[in-house]
Amino acid sequence: MKSLGANKVIDYTKEDFSQNGETYDLNLDILGKSSFSLCKSSLSQNGRYLSASFKMKQLFEMLWTSMIGSKRVIRTIAPGSTEDIISVKELIEAGKIKAIMDRSYTLEQAA
């Protein structure tokens, strides 16, 4: 994440960022391991909670935060198409996208 421009990266398995007293402009939750309610106190005044997980509870949080306060919940949905995949393939081939692999899993572990 630092190579992508993040000032600070926190490993959620080693540190509970919501309890360290710091505030952040962005909380990016890729795995859906957190929630806005847990992160709210650690967000800066206009902080954003961005999650790739999209469940009904998060939809209500997103709508609620758009009406109240300055902190926001943002959800990502990626409607894919063949053209999108081809565009990403071309960006990879041109060296404009750098894949970062955290770890690998066997097929049996994937489930």
N, C-alpha and C positions, 0 to 999 in steps of 0.2 A: 504494500500500500504506500509505503514511503516513496518508492520509485515512481508512483503515480501522482505524487504531490502532497500526500497527507503529512501534516506536521507531527502528529503523534498517532501511533497505532497501539491498541490495547488488545492483548490476547484475553478473551473473555474466560478462558479456562484457567488463567493465572491471576487475574485481577478483576475485582468488581468495580468497574468504573463509576457506577452510580453511588458508591459509598466513599470515594476518595476526596470529595469536596471540590473537585475541579468542574468547570463548565466547558461545554464544547459547542461549536457552531453546527456540527453535523454528527449524528449518530447513524452509521450505515450498518444495518442488520441484514446480512445476506442469508443467514441460515434460519431466521425466524426464532432465535433463541432468547429474544428480549421482547419488550412491549413499550409502548409510549408511556404508560403509567409508571413503569419502572425507571424510564429514562428522563422523564419530564424535569425532575429537579437538577439533572446534570446538563441540561441544555441551556445555552446562553439566552439572553432576552429574545432574540429573533431566531433561535435555534430550530433546526429541522431534524426530524426523525424519519429516515428513509429506510423502507423495508421492502425486500423482494418477496416477502411472504404476504399473501393476500387472503385473508379470512374475513368472515362477516364482522367479527369484533373490530378488526382493524378498519373496516369500511366506516363503521360508526365513529371510531376515533378520528378518522380523517375528516368526516363531515363536521363533527363537533369542534375540532380545533380550527376549522376554517371559519367558524362563527365566533369563537371565544378566544381571546388572548392573542399573543404574537407568536407563540410556538406552534409549529405545524407538523402534522403527520403526512408523509408523502408515500404513496404506494406505487410500485412499478408493475406494469403489465406490458408484456412485449408481444403484440400480435405479429407473428412471423409470417413471412411470405417467401416464395422462392427467390424473388428479387432481393429481399433482405439478406438471405443466406449467400447469394452470389456477391453482393456488395461487401459483406464481411469477409468472404473468401478473398476477394480482390485486395482488401485492406491488409489482410494477413500476408498475402504474397508480396505486397509492396513494402512490408516491414513497418506499417503504421500502427499495427496492433501487436502488443507484446503479451503473450500468454504467460501467466504466472501460475505454476503448479505447486500447491501446498503439499499434497501427498497423493499417492496412488492407492487404489483398492483393487482387490481381485474381484472377479465376477461374483463369487460367493458372498463377498462382503458388501457388494453394491446394494443388495436388497435391504 
